[in-house]
């Protein structure tokens, strides 16, 4: 089966969830959160479990976060304008990463979908789901659908994008962002993080964690109500040695 899911499309969908309109409300559909990965949904696994327990983004609640921002340390440590500059700068730094990994999770009442994406260079990447594995090396692509064995094809056949780096995941839009708030600080895996709440023009929001040591994005989370789902993207292994070789 020819797979024409484009990483540019893959990535546009990554940040472009198709949300349904509220029932009987004749208003135009909202633009989905900048966090989403629907373009990669075409390559994500079918639901592997069923659950109606849609989690909220981890960490402090909105009310507690606001109290923390205003009261915990006395005066606010950062204005919303400063917070917005930091988040935008972090996404710009992500476009310069030479290699890395992304773990994606999309949980809804239908189940859980997971995907691993990694790249070792601008022309060398790998996408793994429960249904499919795709390896791209230069202009050559290898596809293994449902464990049926590897098929050699072309990068052009599989992906429209010529660049497999995080550039296409760094889809932050200052124009679409209404407000950015510093929620607080957290330590994750012994790495200090700044946690921000990003509120978009259409009211959708997500939480973004930025590593204090290098200013790179560590994690994004968002809970959506229509349709109800929880989305998480975790970025890791920046500029590390990631081996992506042709399958045997």
Backbone as a ProteinNet text record, in pm:
[ID]
protein_1_A
[PRIMARY]
XXXXXXXXXXXXXXXXXXXXXXXXXXXXXXXXXXXXXXXXXXXXXXXXXXXXXXXXXXXXXXXXXXXXXXXXXXXXXXXXXXXXXXXXXXXXXXXXXXXXXXXXXXXXXXXXXXXXXXXXXXXXXXXXXXXXXXXXXXXXXXXXXXXXXXXXXXXXXXXXXXXXXXXXXXXXXXXXXXXXXXXXXXXXXXXXXXXXXXXXXXXXXXXXXXXXXXXXXXXXXXXXXXXXXXXXXXXXXXXXXXXXXXXX
[TERTIARY]
85.1	0	88.5	62.8	142.8	100.7	196.4	168	215.9	125.3	160.5	149.7	163.4	158.5	285.9	277.9	394	436.4	568.6	615	579.5	574.7	525.4	379.1	311.2	172.8	170.6	261.7	277.7	291.1	362.5	389.8	281.3	222.2	110	2.5	-19.4	-120.3	-73.9	55.8	109	56.6	47.2	-4.4	-138.6	-214.1	-340	-449.7	-502.3	-611.5	-739.1	-812.7	-941.6	-1045.3	-1087.5	-1185.5	-1326.3	-1418.8	-1558.5	-1620.5	-1722.1	-1796.8	-1882	-1906.2	-2000.2	-2135.7	-2205.4	-2333.8	-2429.1	-2484.6	-2588.7	-2540.3	-2408.8	-2357.1	-2300.5	-2367.1	-2326.3	-2210.7	-2101	-1983.8	-1871.4	-1775	-1665.7	-1581.2	-1519.8	-1440.3	-1319.5	-1283.4	-1167.8	-1039.6	-937.3	-805.5	-751.9	-699.3	-653.2	-525.9	-491	-372	-246.7	-147.5	-23.5	51.2	11.9	79	51.6	-62.8	-110.9	-31.4	-44.6	34.4	-52.6	-163.9	-254.4	-192.6	-96	-32.3	35.1	80.8	143.4	40.3	-83.4	-187.4	-206	-179.7	-192.3	-92.3	11.1	111	104.1	14.3	8.4	-69.8	-44.7	-106.9	-255	-329.1	-468	-472.4	-586.5	-593.5	-547.2	-460.9	-410.5	-479.3	-556.3	-632.9	-750.7	-850.5	-968.2	-978.6	-1000.6	-1010	-1086.1	-1172.8	-1241.7	-1183	-1074.1	-1006.9	-905.4	-947.4	-858.6	-785.8	-654.7	-583.6	-571.1	-554.9	-523.7	-372.7	-322.9	-178.9	-120.9	-9	49.3	96.6	97.8	148.3	36.7	62.8	-25.6	-152.8	-265.4	-390.2	-382.5	-475.7	-474	-485.5	-577.3	-598.4	-474.1	-418.1	-298.7	-181.1	-174.8	-64.9	-71.8	-193.8	-208.7	-171.4	-212.2	-176.4	-25.6	35	180.6	249.3	199	260.1	250.6	140.8	118.1	169.4	163.1	186.1	308.5	339.1	438.7	573.2	617.1	747.3	737.7	626.3	608.6	575.1	646.8	618.2	638.2	566.3	579.9	721.5	777.8	915.9	930.2	819.9	829.2	695.2	700.1	577.1	533.6	407.1	357.8	430.7	465.9	539.4	676.6	743.6	873.2	858.6	752.1	728.7	708.8	636.5	611.8	741.4	830.2	959.4	1041.2	1038.6	1116.5	1064.4	932.6	875.6	905.9	891.8	921	1068.5	1156.8	1300.1	1333.2	1262.4	1286.7	1253.1	1141.7	1105.8	1207.1	1261.2	1363.6	1488.9	1523.1	1639	1615.6	1490.6	1460.2	1490.5	1479	1503.5	1651.5	1738.8	1881	1935.4	1849.1	1892.9	1929.3	2044.2	2094.1	2044	1998.6	1941.1	1854.3	1759	1672.6	1559.8	1482.3	1369.6	1244.3	1131.4	1001.7	910.5	854.6	755.6	620.1	524.9	392.1	285.9	193.9	81.5	-47.2	-149.2	-281.3	-383	-442.8	-538.5	-678.2	-774.1	-912.8	-1000.2	-1131.3	-1222.1	-1210.2	-1156.1	-1139.8	-1017.6	-922.4	-803.1	-679.4	-563.4	-435.7	-357.7	-304.5	-219.3	-81.1	21.6	158.3	243.9	349.1	440.4	576.7	682.4	818.8	871.3	926.5	989.1	1131.8	1226.9	1364.7	1436	1536.1	1614.3	1760.7	1848.4	1991.8	2058	1984.9	2032.7	1911.8	1933.6	1821.7	1760.1	1836.8	1785.2	1779.6	1780.4	1781.4	1688	1577.1	1479.2	1408.6	1329.2	1260.5	1130.2	1022.1	891.5	847	808.8	767.7	632	537	409	383.9	271.6	239.9	206.4	168	128.3	237.7	333.5	425.9	558.4	663.7	793.9	843.5	889.1	939.8	1080.4	1174.2	1311.8	1343.9	1397.2	1435	1582.9	1655.6	1798	1825.7	1858.2	1878.1	1750.3	1757.2	1640.3	1571.8	1618.2	1561.7	1479.2	1367.7	1281.7	1254.4	1235.6	1203.8	1080.2	982.3	856.1	827.3	788.5	746.5	608.6	505	367.8	322.4	278.3	219.4	311.5	441.9	536.8	543.4	499.9	496.6	629.5	727.1	855.9	883.1	1010.4	1052.2	1033.5	988.3	976.4	1055.4	1136.2	1218.4	1141.4	1144.1	1074.5	1156.7	1094	1167.9	1116.8	1202.5	1162.4	1048.6	1058.2	953.7	818.9	817.9	693.6	630.9	713.6	666.2	646.1	734.8	735.8	754.7	678.9	695.8	809.2	837.2	940.4	1078.5	1168.9	1306.7	1393.4	1336.6	1410.8	1340.5	1411.3	1349.7	1379.5	1432.9	1467.7	1342.9	1364.3	1252.1	1193.5	1246.3	1195.5	1046	996	854.8	767.7	833.1	756.5	756.3	848.9	857	757.8	630.7	525.4	463.5	539.4	488.4	461.6	346.6	309.8	280	363.5	341.7	210	173.6	49.3	-73.1	-64.5	-177.4	-182.1	-79.3	-69.7	-121.9	-222.3	-281	-205.1	-157.2	-91.9	-5.4	106.3	192.1	217.8	194.8	212.6	317.7	405.5	496.1	418.2	408	335.4	425.1	550.9	642.8	762.7	834.9	952.6	932.4	988.9	984.1	1119.1	1149.9	1268.9	1222.3	1255.4	1216.3	1342.2	1357.2	1476.8	1602.6	1597.1	1709.2	1745.6	1657.6	1681.8	1582.3	1628.8	1538.2	1463.8	1333.6	1248.5	1168.4	1135.6	1035.6	907.9	795.3	667.8	582.3	533.7	453.9	316.9	218.3	86.4	73.5	51.1	38.2	-108.6	-164.8	-306.7	-317.7	-391.7	-403.4	-526.2	-531.7	-638.9	-777	-788.8	-920.3	-958.7	-874.9	-906.9	-840.9	-792.8	-720.6	-589.8	-540.6	-417.2	-337.7	-209.8	-125.5	-22.6	40.4	149.5	279.9	379.7	509.1	618.1	702.6	816.1	943.8	1025.2	1151.2	1266.4	1369.5	1486	1565.5	1599.5	1668.9	1814.7	1874.2	2016.8	2047.7	1954.3	1982.7	1867.1	1754.3	1643.3	1568.9	1577.9	1507.9	1376.8	1282.5	1153.7	1171.8	1118.6	1121	987.6	877	747.1	636.4	531.8	408.9	291.5	189.9	69.8	-53	-160.7	-285.7	-403.6	-506.3	-632.1	-736.7	-800.1	-899	-1037.2	-1136.7	-1271.7	-1358.2	-1321	-1408.9	-1327.7	-1305.4	-1343.4	-1250.3	-1297.9	-1220.8	-1098	-982.1	-858.4	-745.4	-641.9	-521.5	-403.8	-320.1	-208.9	-80.8	22.9	152.5	264.4	359.7	478.5	600.6	693.1	816	936.1	1019.4	1138.4	1261.4	1355.9	1473.2	1591.1	1704.7	1826.6	1871.4	1867.6	1908.5	2056.7	2087.8	2225.6	2305.5	2237.7	2305.7	2329.4	2406.8	2432.8	2314	2239.7	2124.7	2154.1	2163.9	2198.9	2073.2	2066.9	1957	2020	2006.8	2070.9	1966	1998.6	1904.4	1869.9	1742.3	1704.1	1768.4	1796.4	1858.8	1756
-118.5	0	123.2	215.1	336.1	432.3	479.3	569.2	707.8	800.5	934.7	1037.8	993.2	1087.4	1170.1	1299.8	1384	1434	1437.6	1488.9	1636.1	1703.9	1840.9	1834.9	1736.9	1714.5	1650.9	1560.3	1494.5	1599.4	1704.3	1803.2	1907.6	1934.2	2027.7	1966.3	1838.1	1770.3	1759.6	1751.8	1747.5	1864.2	1978.6	2096.1	2139.2	2046.6	2085.1	1984.4	1969.5	1876.8	1923.8	1831.3	1861.9	1846.5	1954.5	1946.2	1961.6	1886.1	1895.9	2021.5	2074.5	2187.4	2140.9	2231.6	2200.2	2172.8	2074	2033.7	2152.1	2170.2	2268.8	2412.3	2433.8	2569.7	2608.5	2698.3	2731.4	2828.9	2795.5	2882.2	2809.3	2883.7	2817.5	2734.5	2626.7	2540.7	2614.4	2581.6	2642.8	2583.8	2666.1	2615.4	2535.1	2415.1	2330.7	2385.2	2332.8	2381	2360.6	2444	2433.7	2305.1	2239.1	2118.3	1996.9	1987.6	1861	1805.9	1675	1602.1	1523	1574.9	1494	1449	1523.2	1479	1345	1318.7	1190.3	1087.7	1128.7	1032.8	926.4	959.8	860.6	748.1	771.5	668.3	615	665	618.4	489.2	418.1	287	300.1	194.6	187.9	184.8	222	222.2	89.1	97.7	-23.7	-51.4	42.4	20.7	114.9	86.9	171.4	236.1	366.6	435.9	565.3	596.9	725.5	818.6	776.2	859.5	946.6	1061.5	1151.3	1237.9	1222.7	1297.8	1444.5	1526	1665.8	1679.7	1789.8	1808	1797.2	1729.3	1704.3	1832.9	1834.6	1950.7	2028.5	2155.9	2240.1	2275.7	2282.2	2324.3	2472.9	2519	2660	2752.8	2720.1	2806.1	2808.1	2689.6	2681.5	2748.5	2733.2	2794.4	2946.1	2999.6	3144.4	3193.5	3117.2	3154.1	3149.2	3047	3034.7	3151.9	3191.1	3301.4	3431.9	3449.7	3578.8	3582.2	3466.1	3468.5	3390.4	3280.2	3188.8	3256.3	3333.7	3396.8	3548.4	3596.7	3739.7	3795.3	3895.6	3954.9	3852.7	3870.4	3780	3786.7	3669.3	3661.3	3699	3691.5	3713.2	3763.6	3865.1	3913.4	3817.4	3826.7	3741.8	3773	3897.9	3935	3868.7	3866.8	3799.8	3649.6	3592.1	3448.4	3412.8	3496.5	3471.3	3474.3	3566.5	3576.6	3449.5	3397.2	3277.7	3156.5	3139.6	3024.7	3033.7	3151.5	3167.8	3140.1	3185.7	3162.1	3013.9	2943.7	2800.3	2724.3	2759.5	2692.6	2724.2	2843.6	2877.3	2793.2	2770.2	2685.3	2542.4	2497.1	2360.1	2339	2443.5	2428.6	2407.2	2434.9	2417	2284.9	2203.7	2073.9	1981.7	1914.7	1831.9	1687.6	1641.6	1507.7	1506.5	1412.1	1406.8	1307.3	1292.9	1200.4	1271.5	1221.5	1272	1153.7	1149.3	1047.6	1115.1	1062.2	1122.6	1028.4	1083.1	1006.3	1084.1	1016.8	1076.5	982.9	1025.3	941.9	1002.2	918.1	960.4	848.2	867.7	763.1	637.4	650.8	535.8	452.3	510.4	436	524.3	460.7	529.9	505.2	611.1	600.3	653.5	580.3	619.8	617.6	700.6	705.2	751.1	693.9	739	796.9	916.9	980.5	1015	988.1	1025.5	1060.3	1146.7	1181	1193.7	1157.6	1164.1	1271.3	1320.2	1427.3	1480.7	1585.7	1646.9	1551.8	1449.5	1356.8	1212.7	1195.5	1059.6	1054.4	978.3	973.3	839.4	824.8	698.2	727.7	663.2	672.6	531.1	510.2	377.7	387.1	304.9	287.9	138.1	102.4	-39.9	-101.4	-20.3	-71	-61.3	26.4	54.5	106.8	78.2	140.4	195.4	318.1	384.6	434.7	402	449.6	526.5	647.2	730.1	760.5	729.1	758.2	821.4	948.9	1020	1021.2	978.9	975.3	838.8	747	612.4	595.2	525.2	496.9	347.1	297.6	156.9	153.4	72.4	65.2	-79	-97	-228	-211.8	-256.2	-242.6	-371	-358.3	-469.9	-591.4	-568.3	-677.9	-768.2	-719.7	-802.6	-804.3	-732.3	-728.2	-593.5	-566.7	-437.1	-423.9	-307.5	-274.7	-147.6	-150	-34.9	56	183	280.7	408.9	520.9	647.4	742.3	832.6	935.2	1019.8	1051.3	1131.6	1062.5	928.7	853.1	859.9	875.7	869.8	1006.6	1101	1228.4	1343.6	1447.8	1566.5	1654.6	1642.7	1727	1677.4	1770.2	1733.2	1740.6	1793.3	1812.4	1736.6	1644.2	1559.8	1606.4	1725.8	1774.9	1823.4	1882.5	1933.6	2063.2	2111.8	2238.2	2232.2	2116.9	2106.8	2081.2	2049.6	2034.4	2165.4	2250.9	2380.2	2475.7	2449	2520.6	2630.1	2678.1	2784.8	2910	2970.7	3091.1	3203.7	3304.5	3419.3	3488.7	3489.1	3554.3	3480.7	3349.5	3271	3262.1	3313.2	3303.3	3430.1	3414.9	3531	3567.4	3464.8	3491.7	3372.6	3400.4	3296.4	3332.4	3236.9	3259.4	3164.4	3216	3128.4	3065	2932.6	2860.4	2838.1	2803.2	2777.6	2698.7	2643	2563.7	2420.2	2325	2184.3	2121.3	2013.4	1934.6	1799.6	1767	1641	1567.1	1445.2	1364.8	1444.9	1514.6	1592.5	1712.3	1749.4	1866.1	1976.2	2093.7	2204.1	2252.3	2273.6	2317.1	2441.1	2521.2	2625.3	2575.9	2589.1	2543.2	2664.6	2664.8	2775.7	2726.8	2813.9	2788.7	2877.9	2815.3	2887	2890.3	3009.3	3027.3	3085.6	3018.3	3062.4	3151.7	3214.2	3309.7	3247.8	3118.7	3054.7	2996.7	3017.4	2968.7	2837.1	2763.4	2640.3	2675	2581.9	2607.6	2479.4	2495	2380.6	2422.4	2323.8	2348.4	2309.5	2393.7	2371.4	2379.3	2276.1	2272.1	2302.6	2395.5	2434.1	2408.2	2342.2	2311.3	2438.7	2460.6	2583.5	2582.4	2463.2	2458.3	2495.6	2468.5	2499.4	2568	2589.9	2662.1	2584.9	2450.6	2368	2313.4	2284	2229.7	2085.8	2056.3	1918.1	1848.2	1917.1	1849.6	1949.4	1901.3	1976.7	1885.8	1939.7	1863.4	1950.7	1886.1	1959	1865	1910.8	1837.9	1913.6	1844.7	1906	1852.1	1936	1895.4	1853.4	1890.8	1863.2	1827.5	1698	1584	1570.8	1504.6	1492.9	1406.7	1463.6	1388.4	1455	1377.9	1426.6	1399.1	1499.3	1487.4	1523.7	1443.3	1472.8	1448.6	1538.9	1523.7	1546.8	1450.6	1460.9	1457.2	1558.9	1569.4	1530.8	1459.3	1414.3	1388.5	1353.5	1312.4	1415	1542.3	1648.7	1636.6	1644.6	1644.2	1522.9	1412.4	1289.9	1200.7	1095.4	1000.8	905.5	916.4	830.4	752.1	622.7	539.1	501	540.8	504.4	444.7	312.6	240.7	169.5	133.2	57.7	-74.4	-114.2	-240.8	-358.7	-462.4	-582.3	-660.7
0	0	0	-87.1	-94.6	14.2	84.9	196.8	159.3	154.6	109.5	220.2	342.6	454.2	453.3	438.8	426.9	562.8	584.8	713.1	724	613.4	619.1	654.6	593.2	630.1	763.5	781.1	909.7	1015.9	983.5	1084	1093.5	982.3	988	1074.5	1058.8	1140.2	1282	1298.5	1434.1	1513.8	1448.2	1516.7	1459.9	1403.2	1347.4	1367	1487.6	1515.8	1450.2	1390.9	1331.9	1440.6	1499.7	1608.2	1551.8	1608.3	1565.7	1625.2	1558.3	1612.7	1729.3	1822	1928.5	1865.9	1919.5	1862.5	1854.3	1734.7	1706.9	1724.6	1723	1732.1	1596.1	1523.7	1386.7	1381.5	1449.9	1446.2	1375.8	1319.1	1246.8	1341.4	1292.1	1378.4	1433.8	1559	1620.8	1564.3	1557.5	1520.4	1637.5	1613.1	1722.8	1787.2	1905.8	1975.3	1891.4	1914.6	1839.8	1873.2	1977	2022.3	1936.6	1870.3	1818.1	1701.3	1678.4	1580.5	1485.3	1444.8	1364.2	1232.2	1181.5	1058.7	1076.4	1196.4	1223.1	1265.1	1282.2	1319.6	1211.9	1089	982.9	998.4	1076.2	1099.8	1242.3	1323.8	1462.3	1471.8	1580	1596	1623.1	1592.8	1633.8	1785.7	1846.7	1992	2049.8	2150.1	2213.2	2345.7	2394.1	2515.6	2513.9	2592.8	2597.3	2733.2	2735	2862.5	2842.8	2934.9	2934.1	3039.5	3102.7	3199.9	3126.7	3081.7	3010	3112.3	3126.3	3229.7	3195.1	3298.1	3278.8	3271.8	3215.1	3212.6	3352.2	3365.4	3495.6	3559	3690.1	3761.4	3828	3849	3925.9	3850.5	3920.6	3858.9	3825.5	3741.4	3701.7	3822.2	3912.7	4029.4	4117	4140.4	4224.1	4155.5	4022.3	3948.7	3958.6	3945.9	3955.1	4094.1	4196.9	4333.5	4351.3	4290.4	4300.5	4233.6	4116.6	4043.3	4120.9	4191.1	4256.1	4399.9	4467.8	4611.2	4658.4	4594	4649.2	4669	4574.2	4588.2	4597.1	4643.6	4651	4514.7	4466.8	4335.3	4224.1	4117.2	4003.1	3949	3919.7	3874	3727.6	3652.2	3508.6	3456.4	3371.9	3311.2	3201.3	3160.9	3051.8	2922	2900.9	2779.9	2778.2	2893.6	2901.6	2880.4	2937.4	2921.4	2775.1	2703.1	2561.1	2481.4	2514.6	2446.1	2469.6	2591.6	2624.3	2548.5	2542.4	2471.9	2322.6	2266	2123.3	2094.7	2183.1	2164.2	2175.6	2263.8	2280.6	2153.2	2089.7	1964.3	1855.4	1854.2	1755.6	1779.7	1906	1936	1888.3	1896.5	1854.3	1706.6	1626.3	1482.4	1451.9	1550.1	1528.5	1579.6	1640.1	1692.6	1576.2	1584.5	1474.8	1479	1594.8	1607.8	1732.9	1738.9	1856.3	1841.4	1947.8	1949.1	2000.2	1956.5	1998.9	2026.6	2147.1	2182.5	2188.7	2116	2104.4	2157.4	2234.9	2288.5	2267.1	2217.5	2198.5	2262.2	2372.3	2444.6	2434.6	2397	2388.6	2442	2436.6	2482.7	2397.8	2277.3	2188.6	2223	2293.5	2328.1	2325	2315.7	2321.8	2192.8	2137	2019.2	2055.5	2013.6	2045.5	1920.2	1922	1810.4	1858.7	1801.1	1823.6	1693.8	1702.8	1586.9	1626.3	1539.7	1566.9	1436.8	1449	1330.8	1370.9	1277.5	1301.2	1216	1118.9	1030.6	955.8	878.3	805.9	705	661.6	560.7	611.4	744.3	799.3	920.1	908.3	1016.2	1026	1131.4	1158.4	1232.6	1189.6	1255.6	1290.6	1417.3	1463.2	1531.9	1488	1554.3	1567.5	1625	1636.8	1501.6	1407.1	1276.4	1171.5	1191.9	1083.5	1134.9	1059.6	1082.9	950.1	952.7	833.6	861.3	774.1	784	656.9	672.7	558.2	567.3	461	453.7	318.4	319.9	194.9	112.9	-10.6	-97.5	-98.1	-12.7	-6.4	119.3	108.5	223.4	230.8	353.9	378.5	467	428.9	501.6	540.6	666.2	714.9	777.7	708	755.6	822.9	946.2	1022.3	1026.4	1029.2	1039.5	918.5	802	681.5	606.4	657.9	592.2	529.6	504.5	455.1	304.7	264.5	122.6	96.6	-6.2	-41.8	-136.2	-106.1	-188.9	-188.4	-217.4	-221.1	-114.5	-75.4	21.3	-35.2	-163.4	-228.8	-221.2	-227.2	-221	-82.4	19.9	157.2	221.7	193.2	263.8	165.5	185.1	101.5	152.6	282.1	340.2	302.4	278.1	250.3	375.6	483.8	608.4	720	783.7	886	1027.5	1044.5	1177.8	1251.1	1369.9	1450	1393.2	1281	1226.1	1202.5	1160.9	1127	1249.1	1362.8	1486.6	1564.2	1531.8	1599.7	1536	1556.8	1486.7	1572.6	1669.6	1754.9	1672.4	1694.9	1621.2	1719.4	1716.6	1804.1	1771.8	1642	1600.8	1655.2	1666.1	1715.2	1867.4	1934.4	2079.7	2144.5	2227.4	2294.3	2420.9	2493	2621.1	2660.4	2724.9	2781.7	2927.2	3015.9	3159.3	3214.7	3299.4	3372.3	3486.8	3484.4	3589.8	3710.5	3686.7	3796.8	3748.4	3844.1	3813.4	3859.6	3783.8	3819.8	3788.9	3859.3	3829.3	3777.3	3653.1	3591.1	3551.9	3603.4	3578	3609.2	3721.7	3774	3686.7	3596	3510.7	3547.5	3588.1	3621	3497.1	3513.8	3402.9	3442.8	3342.6	3357.4	3289.9	3358.5	3303.9	3266.5	3141.1	3091.6	3047.7	3060.6	3002.5	2879.4	2764	2637.7	2598.7	2591.1	2558.5	2418.4	2333.5	2194.7	2175.5	2060.2	2032.1	2041.9	2002.7	2002.5	2137.7	2238.9	2372.8	2408.8	2309.9	2340.2	2410.7	2491	2563.6	2578.5	2606.5	2638	2740.4	2799.7	2892.8	2824.4	2839.6	2776.7	2882.6	2885.4	2977.3	2900.4	2951.6	2887.4	2983.2	2932.3	3013.8	3041.1	3167.5	3204.4	3158.8	3145.2	3113.7	2968.9	2876.9	2736.4	2663.3	2732.1	2670.5	2564.6	2565.4	2467.5	2525.5	2436.7	2478.1	2527	2644.4	2693.7	2670	2698.2	2691.8	2663.8	2595.8	2577.7	2611.2	2677.2	2711.1	2688.4	2645.5	2626.2	2644.7	2713.5	2724.4	2644.5	2551.1	2463.2	2496.7	2483.2	2521.8	2404.1	2282.8	2169.7	2045.3	2019.6	2101.9	2221.3	2324.8	2447.5	2423.4	2451	2434.7	2512.1	2536.3	2603.6	2511.5	2488.6	2396.3	2469.4	2446.4	2508.1	2406.7	2402.7	2319.7	2406.6	2408.1	2487.6	2392.4	2401.6	2318.6	2399.7	2338	2412.7	2319.1	2380.5	2309.4	2206.5	2246	2155.6	2120.9	1993.1	1942.9	1989.6	2014.7	2054.7	1932.5	1953	1843.9	1830.2	1721.9	1695.9	1567.8	1581	1467	1389	1264.9	1175.5	1050.6	1039.9	930	846.2	723.1	641.2	709.7	707.5	770.4	700.1	776.8	719.7	640.8
[MASK]
++++++++++++++++++++++++++++++++++++++++++++++++++++++++++++++++++++++++++++++++++++++++++++++++++++++++++++++++++++++++++++++++++++++++++++++++++++++++++++++++++++++++++++++++++++++++++++++++++++++++++++++++++++++++++++++++++++++++++++++++++++++++

